[in-house]
């Protein structure tokens, strides 16, 4: 079997899909994207595909090595995301070629269900009680919310009170038997994180995500020591080497993104690395159906999985959602807040190719994340 064609498709709301075709008619799909920079990743996939044409798609690990290391300049979100989507598609091909789910190729399942959580509150958290009630009614046992909108470099007392009030409202709406995860989204500085984390202890969040920006990970060890709540990070880390220092700092949960951190191949290695530190895996995935399908395949085969993010109902998905580009919604039918392990080969989903091609031709997106500013006109973290 040989790779004969690699295509990419820009589809709303903000996704990029990759299709790899072989001379035996086996096709694999992946989702290589950096949100807000999809066109740049598309160009990277095109460059990398020059190597792939004519290659055996089943040599997944060898291709991963070449695509990530054969170039003199390595790493970074664009290259890692391009490789991630290609890697997903190659695993999809392998599963279809061997007539087995990817989780079987990864060593077999360790669980039948993967717990998933839903987003509430949007970029500027509001109306949480009603939003959480809707997710509870839908069967979810966990939600995630942003801690805040824009934050001052050193938060005011009022800003801190607002974070605590939102978290308290979420806890009251959820009750004691469901979980809330709180995402700081890198909007909180190190001194503010030191003040907020101890005060969140009473809410007992499942974890607090990205309490500081990736460039401030050198401060994580001190935050872990000062924080009574579990800390999580990783959506903006793109490989094993980047996860080592945060694991050494003591984070409880790592959050690699299957569409950013080198795909299935690298995230399985990141999970194993985390396991040696007693840390848990909670893959980042506010993206589309292919990324989620890849994440779930890893989750079914990963002993130290905690929970899985998914994008049903997320505030970015205005023009399309998780089910817009799949033929059968069954793989994403969540039962009591869990995804159910299925037997379908590859990534376990059937992409609606006609819908994907039509979206790319008729409604290709140019999504960009917002640019926020403080009241003095300086740039604020989004």
C-alpha positions in Angstrom: 0.0 0.0 0.0 1.3 3.5 -0.9 0.1 7.0 -0.2 -1.1 8.7 -3.3 -2.7 11.9 -2.2 -2.8 14.3 0.8 -5.6 16.9 0.9 -6.6 19.5 3.4 -10.0 21.2 4.0 -10.8 24.5 5.9 -14.2 23.9 7.4 -16.3 26.1 9.8 -16.3 27.0 12.6 -12.4 27.0 12.8 -11.1 23.6 11.9 -8.7 22.1 9.4 -9.1 18.5 8.2 -6.6 16.3 6.4 -7.4 13.4 4.1 -4.8 10.8 3.1 -5.6 8.5 0.3 -3.8 5.2 -0.7 -3.5 3.2 -3.9 -5.6 0.5 -2.3 -8.5 2.8 -1.7 -8.0 3.0 2.1 -8.5 6.6 3.3 -7.5 8.1 6.6 -8.6 11.4 8.2 -6.9 13.7 10.6 -7.3 17.2 12.1 -4.2 19.3 11.9 -5.0 22.8 13.1 -3.8 25.7 15.2 -6.9 27.7 16.0 -6.6 31.1 14.4 -3.6 29.9 12.2 -5.3 27.2 10.2 -4.0 28.4 6.9 -0.4 28.3 8.1 -0.8 24.7 9.2 -2.4 23.9 5.9 0.7 25.1 4.2 2.9 23.0 6.5 0.9 19.9 5.7 1.4 20.6 2.0 5.2 20.8 2.5 5.3 17.6 4.6 3.2 15.7 2.1 6.0 16.0 -0.4 7.8 13.3 1.7 4.7 11.2 2.2 3.6 10.6 -1.4 4.7 7.1 -2.4 5.4 6.0 1.1 3.9 3.0 3.0 1.3 4.5 5.3 1.7 1.7 7.9 5.2 2.9 8.8 3.6 5.4 11.2 6.5 5.7 13.7 9.1 6.0 11.1 7.1 8.8 9.3 6.7 10.5 12.7 10.4 10.5 13.2 11.1 11.9 9.7 8.4 14.5 9.8 9.5 15.8 13.2 13.3 15.4 13.1 14.6 15.2 9.6 14.3 19.0 9.2 17.0 21.0 10.9 14.5 23.3 12.6 12.0 21.5 14.8 9.1 21.8 17.1 6.6 24.7 17.5 2.8 24.7 17.2 2.6 24.8 13.4 4.9 21.9 12.7 3.7 19.8 15.6 0.1 20.4 14.6 0.7 19.5 11.0 2.4 16.3 12.1 -0.4 15.6 14.5 -3.1 15.6 11.9 -1.1 13.5 9.5 -0.3 11.1 12.3 -4.1 10.8 13.2 -4.8 10.0 9.5 -2.1 7.3 9.3 -3.4 5.6 12.4 -6.9 5.8 10.9 -5.5 4.0 7.8 -3.7 1.4 9.9 -6.9 0.6 11.8 -8.9 0.2 8.6 -6.1 -1.9 7.0 -6.0 -4.2 10.0 -9.8 -4.0 10.5 -9.3 -2.9 14.1 -9.9 0.2 16.2 -6.9 2.3 17.0 -7.2 1.5 20.7 -6.6 -2.2 19.8 -3.4 -1.3 17.9 -2.3 0.6 21.0 -2.4 -2.5 23.1 -6.1 -3.0 23.7 -8.7 -1.3 25.8 -8.2 -0.6 29.5 -11.8 0.8 29.9 -15.2 0.6 28.2 -16.2 4.2 29.0 -14.4 7.6 28.8 -15.8 10.3 31.0 -16.2 13.6 29.1 -17.0 17.1 30.3 -18.9 20.0 28.7 -18.0 23.7 28.5 -20.1 26.4 30.1 -19.9 30.2 30.4 -18.0 31.2 27.3 -15.1 33.6 27.2 -16.8 36.0 29.6 -18.5 33.6 32.1 -22.1 34.5 32.7 -25.4 32.8 33.3 -23.7 29.8 34.7 -26.5 28.3 36.7 -28.8 27.9 33.6 -25.9 26.6 31.4 -24.8 24.1 34.0 -28.4 22.9 34.6 -28.7 22.3 30.9 -25.5 20.1 30.9 -26.7 18.2 33.9 -30.0 17.6 32.2 -28.0 16.3 29.2 -26.3 13.7 31.5 -22.9 15.3 32.0 -21.2 14.8 35.4 -18.5 17.4 34.9 -18.2 20.8 33.3 -15.4 23.3 32.7 -15.6 27.1 32.8 -13.3 30.0 32.4 -12.3 31.5 35.7 -12.6 35.0 34.3 -12.6 37.3 31.3 -9.7 39.7 31.0 -7.8 40.2 34.3 -5.6 43.0 35.5 -1.8 42.1 35.8 -2.4 41.9 39.6 -6.0 41.3 40.1 -8.1 43.6 42.1 -10.1 42.5 45.1 -13.2 42.8 43.0 -11.8 40.6 40.2 -10.8 37.9 42.7 -14.3 38.1 44.3 -15.9 37.7 40.8 -13.8 34.5 40.2 -14.8 33.0 43.5 -18.4 34.0 43.0 -18.6 32.2 39.6 -16.9 29.2 41.0 -19.2 29.1 44.0 -22.2 29.4 41.7 -21.0 26.5 39.6 -20.5 24.3 42.7 -24.0 25.2 44.0 -25.5 24.3 40.6 -23.6 21.1 40.4 -24.0 19.8 43.9 -21.4 17.7 45.7 -21.4 14.7 43.3 -20.5 16.4 40.1 -17.2 18.1 39.1 -16.2 21.6 37.9 -12.9 22.3 36.3 -11.7 25.9 36.3 -9.7 27.3 33.3 -7.5 30.3 34.0 -6.6 30.3 30.2 -3.3 31.9 30.9 -5.1 35.1 31.8 -3.8 35.1 35.4 -0.4 36.2 36.4 1.9 34.4 38.8 1.1 36.7 41.8 -2.6 36.6 41.1 -2.5 32.8 40.9 -0.8 32.6 44.3 -3.8 34.6 45.7 -6.6 32.8 43.9 -5.6 29.1 44.2 -5.9 28.8 48.0 -9.3 30.6 47.9 -10.6 28.1 45.4 -10.0 25.2 47.7 -13.5 25.4 49.3 -15.1 24.9 45.9 -13.1 21.7 45.4 -12.5 21.9 41.7 -11.5 18.8 39.7 -8.5 20.9 38.6 -7.5 24.4 37.9 -6.2 24.6 34.3 -3.3 26.8 32.9 -2.9 28.9 36.1 0.0 30.7 34.4 1.2 31.2 30.8 3.5 28.5 29.4 6.4 31.0 29.4 6.0 31.1 33.2 6.1 27.4 33.8 9.3 27.9 35.9 6.9 29.2 38.6 4.7 26.1 38.6 6.6 24.3 41.3 6.0 27.1 43.7 2.3 27.3 42.7 1.9 23.5 43.2 3.4 23.8 46.7 1.1 26.7 47.5 -2.1 25.3 45.9 -4.4 22.9 47.8 -6.2 22.1 44.5 -4.8 20.0 41.6 -3.2 22.0 38.8 -3.4 21.1 35.1 -1.6 22.4 32.0 -0.4 21.4 28.6 -2.6 22.6 25.7 0.3 24.8 24.6 3.0 22.2 25.0 3.9 20.3 21.9 5.9 17.3 22.9 7.4 15.1 25.6 10.3 17.3 26.3 8.0 20.2 27.1 6.0 18.1 29.5 9.0 16.9 31.5 9.6 20.2 33.5 5.9 20.7 34.3 5.7 17.1 35.6 8.8 17.6 37.6 7.1 20.7 39.0 4.3 18.5 40.3 1.3 19.2 38.2 -1.5 16.7 38.7 -3.0 16.6 35.2 -1.4 17.0 31.8 -3.5 18.2 28.8 -1.8 17.6 25.5 -3.9 18.2 22.5 -4.1 15.4 19.9 -4.2 18.1 17.2 -1.2 20.0 18.5 1.2 17.7 20.4 2.3 15.3 17.6 -0.9 13.3 17.3 -1.7 9.8 18.6 1.9 8.7 18.5 3.3 11.4 20.8 0.3 11.8 23.1 0.6 8.1 24.0 4.2 8.7 25.0 3.3 11.8 26.9 0.7 9.8 28.8 3.3 7.1 29.7 5.7 9.8 30.9 3.0 11.4 33.0 2.2 8.0 34.6 5.8 7.7 35.9 5.1 10.9 37.9 1.7 9.8 39.1 0.0 12.4 36.9 -3.2 11.9 35.0 -4.1 12.6 31.3 -7.0 14.9 30.3 -6.5 15.6 26.6 -7.4 19.1 25.4 -10.0 19.1 22.6 -12.2 22.1 21.9 -12.0 21.0 18.3 -13.8 18.9 15.7 -14.9 15.3 15.4 -11.7 13.8 14.1 -9.6 15.3 16.9 -12.1 14.0 19.4 -12.2 10.6 17.8 -8.4 10.4 18.0 -8.5 11.5 21.6 -11.1 8.9 22.6 -9.0 6.1 20.9 -6.1 7.1 23.1 -8.3 7.4 26.2 -9.7 3.8 25.8 -6.1 2.5 25.8 -4.5 4.7 28.5 -4.4 3.6 32.1 -3.9 7.0 33.6 -6.7 8.8 31.8 -8.8 11.2 34.0 -11.3 12.8 31.7 -11.8 14.0 28.1 -12.7 17.5 26.8 -15.2 17.7 24.0 -16.8 20.6 22.1 -20.6 19.9 22.0 -22.2 23.2 22.8 -18.9 25.1 23.1 -19.3 28.9 22.4 -17.0 28.9 19.3 -19.2 26.5 17.3 -21.7 28.9 15.7 -21.7 27.7 12.1 -21.1 24.0 12.6 -20.6 21.5 15.5 -19.2 18.2 16.3 -21.8 16.3 14.3 -21.8 18.4 11.2 -19.1 16.4 9.3 -19.8 12.8 10.3 -22.2 10.3 8.8 -23.1 8.6 12.0 -23.4 10.5 15.3 -23.4 7.3 17.4 -19.7 7.5 18.4 -20.4 10.9 20.0 -23.6 9.8 21.8 -22.6 10.3 25.4 -24.3 8.1 28.0 -24.4 9.5 31.5 -21.5 11.8 30.7 -19.4 9.1 29.1 -18.3 8.1 25.6 -18.9 4.4 24.9 -16.1 2.3 23.4 -17.2 1.1 19.9 -15.8 -1.6 17.6 -15.5 0.4 14.4 -12.0 0.3 12.8 -9.5 3.1 12.7 -10.6 6.3 14.5 -14.1 4.8 14.7 -16.0 7.5 12.8 -17.1 7.9 9.2 -16.4 11.4 7.9 -19.0 12.9 5.6 -16.6 13.7 2.7 -19.2 15.5 0.6 -20.0 17.8 3.5 -16.3 18.5 4.1 -15.6 19.3 0.5 -18.7 21.5 0.2 -17.7 23.4 3.4 -14.2 24.0 2.2 -15.4 25.3 -1.2 -18.3 27.4 0.0 -17.6 28.5 3.5 -13.9 28.1 4.2 -13.3 30.0 7.4 -10.8 32.7 8.5 -11.3 32.4 12.2 -9.1 34.5 14.5 -9.1 34.6 18.2 -10.2 37.9 19.8 -7.6 40.6 20.7 -8.3 41.9 24.1 -6.9 45.1 25.7 -6.8 46.5 29.2 -8.5 49.8 30.0 -5.1 51.6 29.4 -4.9 50.2 25.8 -2.2 47.6 26.5 -2.6 44.0 25.3 -4.5 41.7 27.6 -4.3 37.9 27.5 -7.3 36.3 25.8 
